[in-house]
């Protein structure tokens, strides 16, 4: 009896301590970093020269980390490539790499910097976390030796990984993630043999982490949410904005809403490469975001988030649209490309209307009312159901209301940043063959619309109030992950042919850095 009473007392005591030490909310910080780039050379520099460059960036990151901690932040995310930049070969990257151990080794680099060899960057990050009592998320390069016993070992005898690290508020390494989905031009890195699903627990929730281009694929991004039930995603990125559907703040908010998690996105600030757009996103709205193509300065964002965010009801994305009778638009439909995908479009010629446009299995339905129908601006309703094959292969279903660049219908789908047409209301839905749909609303001058729209349980993306600014796009961006592999073989030749054509015609496309 005494033993059982004691056990009960201990259990209650532990429960009370855990409850007392857990936080219902926390302060998140992300830093959009104006990276200092190395000199443009593929000739390897010395380790000392590499460290000088990295310390210049770490000096800037230190200012952000210190400032965030003074303002009460519990965790700060810094961007992909934020410590050494990009444009490397395998050999020229090597001096910047460190051996990053598995976090299970229980290591605080600030206290024991030489335990795993030469690790000055990890030591400095660890000390920044420890000295400021804040979790620090950073992106660096990992190196792992291999030999002929490994049939996949690269010819130079080592694996090189694009790597996210997390140090806790005591400076301990608590997470290491190797990027799975490498973007074009990341030939200096290897992808891990299997996707890594990396999580860690804190007193303010359960966290998962992945990097940049990973966001467009199922593993590890979707798996972290659906199978490992994380509360918050950490997202270092070096994201170049691609309008109309893949600007950073637009798509990252959409992913947070579609997956119903907190999302902390830290982007590089490099406007000449169209790199900007960071944010702190809750499942229902952006809490803080930054988009700046005009200055060269970095930006620190802070906001409070729920440690365990309320998950909105699961959406049946096809329910409403399936009940709408699809009337034929006849010869009024036209085709045009959006980021190399051929959409089926219908021009919105009236100030108000209800229209449906279909492509393959996807029918998109729009109800709308403009404040006025301007003669100098054209909007269109578009649908795409197919495999995207440029800069990656992934299957999409997309419904979109967008502003065309000019009054020429051939410009519908081109990049456009400003608009003048205001809408009193909109409601967009589609007969999606997936539950992974990401809702986007983007206003003129690349602005979000917090609190101005909502997704209903029957799959409608609709305005709650007239949008506060002219509309650039209202989009439902669906991903059919299960069709990616099934379509890969048939798309390889198409992708290669398009790749050759793009290299000749539009080399700027291949400078995208995700």
N, C-alpha and C positions, 0 to 999 in steps of 0.2 A: 504493500500500500504506500509506504513511504517513497519507494522508488518511482511508482507511477505518478504520485503527486509531484515529485521532484521533476520528472520528465515533463509533466504538464506545465509546471512553473517555468522551466527552461524554454519550452516551446512558445509559451505566451510572451516571455521576455524577449526572445529572438524576434517574434512577430512585431512586437512593439518597437524594438530598435530599428527593424527594417522599415516599418511604416514611418518612424520619426526621421529616418535618414533619406527616405525617398522624397522626391520633389514632384509636385503636380505640374509645375511649369519650369522653364529654364530660359536663359538668355542665350540666343544663338548669334554668332557673328560670321560673316563671310567677307573676304577681302578681295576686291578686284585689283589685281597687281599689275602695274606698268613695268613689265619685265625688262631687265638689262640683258641684252643679247650678247653672245660672244662674237668675236670677229668672224666674218664669213670665210671660213677655210675648212677644208676637209683634212688638213694636216694635223695630226694629234698634237696637243699642247702637253706640257708637263703637268703632273698632279698639282704642283704648287700654283701654276697659272690657272688651272681649272678651279682651284679652291679660292683664288682671289676673285674670280668672276662670281662664284657661288656666294661668297661672303658679301659682295655688293648687293645681291638680291636679298640675302638673309638680313642685312642691315635694314632694308625697307620692310621686310616682313616682321622684323622685331618691333619696329615702330607701331605697326598695326596690331600685333599681338599684345603689346604692352597697353596700348590705348583701349583695346577691347576688354582686357582684364580689369582695367581701372573703372570701366563702365559696367562691370558686373557680369560679363559674358562667362558662360561655363565652357563653351567650345567655340573654336574658330576654324574655318576651312579656308585654305589657300589654294591657288589654282594648279592645274596640270602644267608642267614645263615652267613653273614659276621660279625655280631655283637656278636653272641653267639654259632655258630657252629651247630652240629647235634648230633644224637644218644641220643634222649630224649624219655622218656615216657610222658604221659599227665601230671602226677604229678611232675616229675622232671623238666619239662619245665616251670611250672607255675610261679616260682619265677622270671623268666626272662621277663614275660609279663607285658604290660601296657595297660590301657584303652585308645584306640586311637579314638577320636571323629570324627564325620562326618566333613569334611572340611568346610561345610556351617556355622559352628559356628564362623568362622572368628577369628582364634586364633593364636597368636604368642607366643609359649611356652617360648621363651627367655625373653619376657616381663612379662608374667603372668604364671609362671611355675606350680602353685598349683590349677589352675582353674578346672582341671579334675583329681584331686587326685595326687598320687605319679607317676610322669612322668619324671624322671631324664634323660632318654635316649632321649625322644622327646625334652626336654629342651636343651640338649647339641647339638643335630642335628640342632635345630632351631638357636641356637647361632652361630654355625659354618657357617650356610648359611648366617645369617645376618651380622656377623663380616667380612665375606669375599665377600659379595655381589655376591653370586652365588647360583643357584638352586642346592639343594642336594637331591639325590635319595638314599634311604636306605631301607633295609629289616629288620623288627622286628616282634615281636609277639603281637597280639591284643587279649584281653579277653573281653567277653561280658556275663554278668550273664543272666540266664534264669530260668524258673520254670515250674511246672507241667501244667500250662495253655498252654504251647507250647509242642505239642505232640512229636516234634523232639528234645526237650531239652536233652542233654546228661545226664547220671546218676549223674555226679558230679556237675550238676547245672550251667554249663558254656559252652560257645562256645570258642574255641581257634583257631585263624586264622593265617596262614602264610601271612604276610602283608607287602606290599610296601607302603612307605610314600614319599611324595615330599614336601620339604619346599622351598619357593621362596627366592629371593635375599634379602627380608626383614625379613626372618625367619618365614613367615606365612605358616601354613599347607594348601596346596592347592590340595593335592590328597591323597587318601587312597584306596588301592586295596587289596582285600582278594583273595588269590590264589584259583582258581576254580578246576583245574585238579591236584590233589595231587598225588605224585608218591608213589610207593610201599615203605613202611617203614615210611611214614608220618602219622602214626596213632595218633601222639600227636596233630594233627590239625583236624579241621572240614572244610569241603567245604561249602561255602555259599549256601543257598537254591536255588538261581538263579545266573547265571553268572553276574558279575558286569562289566559294560563297563565304564571305567574311563578315562576321558580326561580332559585336561586343556589347556588354551590358554596363550601364551606369546607374547612378541614383536618379537620373532624369531620363530614363527610357532605354530602349534597345535600338542599337544603331547598325546599319549596314552601309557598305561602301562600294562604289564602282566608279569608272572613269569615262567621261566624254562619250565616244562613239558607242560604248557599251549600252547606252540608253535606248538605242534603236533595236536591241535584240533581247531575246527571252532570257538567256543566261549570261551573267548571273542576275540581271536587274529584276526581272519579274519574279524569279525564284525567291529572292530575298524577301519580297513582300508576301507572296502567296503561301510559301512553304515555311519560311523562317519568321514571319510575322514581326518584322522590324517596325518601329514607330517612326524612325527618321532615317532618311538616306543622306549620306555625305557624298558630294559630287564635285571633285576637282575636274576642271575642264579647260581646254584651250579651243574655244568654239568660235568659228567664223559664221556670222549670220547669213542665212540664205532665206530671203523672202520669196513667196508670201507665207510659207508654213513652218520654216525652221529657223526663225530668229530665236536667240537664246531664251530671253525672258518669256516669250510666247510659248515655246514648246516645253520648257522646264516647268512652268506653272501647269500646263496641260497634263504633263505626266504626273505631277503631284495630285491633281484632281482626279485623273483617271485611275490611279493606283491607290488613292485615298491615304497618303502618307505625308509627313513633313518632308521637305526637300531643301537641302542647303547647297546652292550652286555657286561656286566661285570660279569666275572666268578671268583669263588674261585680259589686260587692257592694252590693246594695240590697234588703234583705229585705222591705220593705213592698211591693215589686213582684215578690216571689218570685224575685229575681235573686241566685243564689249557685251555686257549683259550678265549681271549677277543678281542673285535674289535669295530671299528667305521666304519659302512658300509653305502654307498650311494646306490641308486637303480641300478647304473651301475658298481660299483666297490668297493673294500675295500679301505678306506682312511687310516686306521691304524689297525694293528692286532698284536697279541702277542700269541705265543705258545712256552712253555718252560717246558720241562720235566727234565731239568738238574739242575736247581738251586732251592733254597727255597725262593727266593725273590719275593715280590710283584712288580707290574709294572703299572705305570701311562701312559696312552695313551691320546694324544690330536690331534684333527684335525678340520679343517674348513669344514662345510657342508652348503649347501643351505637351507635356512629356509623353502622354498617351493620348494622341488626338482622337476625337470623336470620328468614327468612320461613317460617312453618309451611307444611306441605303444602297444596296446593290442595284445597278441599273440594268434593265432589260433593253439593250440598245436597239432592238428591232421592233419592239412592241407597237409603238405609235405609228411608225412609218409603214408597217405592214398593213395597217388598217386604212391607209389612204389610197384611194383609187388613183392609179397612175395614168393620167391622160396623155395621149400622144402629142408631142410637140411638133411632129411632122418635120418639114424641111427647115424649121426655125432653129434647130440645133446646129452647132458647129464644133469643130475639133481644134484644140490648141494645146501646146505643151506647157506644163508647169514643172520646172526642174527636171526636164527630159522625160516626163511622163505625159502621154497623150490623154487629156481629159475630154469628156463630152460636156459641152457648155450650152447654156440657154441665156440669151440676153434679157435683162430685166428692163423692159421698155416702159412700164407703167409706174406710177408713184406708189401703188400698192398692188399686191397680188398673192396668189397661191400657185406654185409651180412644182413640177416634178421632172427630174432628168435622171436617166438611167444609163448604166454601162454594165454589161454582163449581169451579174447577180445583184448588183447594188443599185437601188433607186433612192435618190435624195429628194426630200420634200422641204420646201421653203415657204413659209408665210412671212410677209414683211409689209412694212409701211414706211416710206421715206417721208421726211418733213417736206421735201420738194424734189421734183425730178429735174436735175440740172442738165442743161444741154451740153455742157463741157465735160461731163463725167459719165462713164459707162460702168455698170456692175453686171456680173454674170453669176449664175448658179452652175456649179460644175460637179462632175462625178468621175472618179477613177477607181477601177477595180483591176489590179494587175501587179506584176512583179516589177519593182524598181531595180534597174541594173547598172546604174552609174554611181561610182563611189560607194560600192557596196551593193549587195543583192538582198532585197527584203520585200515581202509581199504587203501591199497596201490596199485598203479601201478608204477612200477619202470623199467626203461631201464638203463643199466649200461655197460660200458666198464671198466674192472678192471684187475689189475695184480693179478695172483694167488700167494699164499704164496711160493709155490715150483713148480717144474715142474710136480708134481702129480696133476691131475685134481681134485682130492678129496679135495684139499686145496683152490680151487677157491671160494672166499667169506670169507675166513679166514682173520683175522686182519693182515695187513702188512704195514710197515711204510717206507720202502725204495724200490727203483727201479733203474734200469740202462737204461732201454729202452726209447729212445727218439722218439717222433712222429713228422713227418713233418706237418701232418694235421689230423684232425678228424672232422666228422660231424655226430651227433647222433640225431635221432628223433623217435617218437612213436605215435601210434594211441590211444592217451589218451582219456578217457571218462570224463575228467575233465579239467577245466581251471586253476586249482590250481596245478601247476607244478613248482618245484624248481630246478634250474640248478646248478650242482656242477662240479667243476674241482679241483682236488687235486693232487699236485705234490709230489715227493719224499721228505722225511723228514718232511712231514705234512706242506707243503707250499702252499699258494694260488698263483693264476696266474693273477694278476691285469692287465687289458688291453689286455690280450692275447686271449680272446674268446668273443663271442657275441651270443645272441639269435635272430634269425630272426623272422619276423612277421608270417611266415608259420610254425614255431615250430621246427626249427633246432638249436641245440647247436653246434656251429662250431668254430674252431680255426681261429683267425685273422692272427697269425704268428705262426711259430713253437714254442711250449711251451718252456719256459726257463729252464725247468728241466724235468727229467724223470717223466712219468705219473704213478700215483697210480690208479686214477679212473676218469672217465668222466661219469656223471650220470644225468638223469632226474628223479626226485623223485616226483611222483604224489600222491596227496591225494584225495580220493573220500569220502568227509565228510558225504554225504547223505547215504552212505552204512554202516557207523559205527553202527547206531542204528538198522538198518534192520538185521544186522548180529550178534548183541549182543547175542540174545537168543540162537541161534544155536552154538555159540562159547563158551558159559559159561563152559560146561563140558569139552571141549577141553582145554580151558585155565587152568581149575582147575587141570586136569590131567598133563598138561605140567608143571604147577607150582610145583606139588608134585615131579615130576621127576627132575626138576631143583634144587629143594632144596637138593635132594639127591646127584645129580651128579655135579652141578656147583653152589655152594652157593655164589661165587663171583658175579654172575649176580645180586643178590639181594642187593648188596652194591651200585649199581648205584644210584646216588643222583641227580635227576632232579626235 
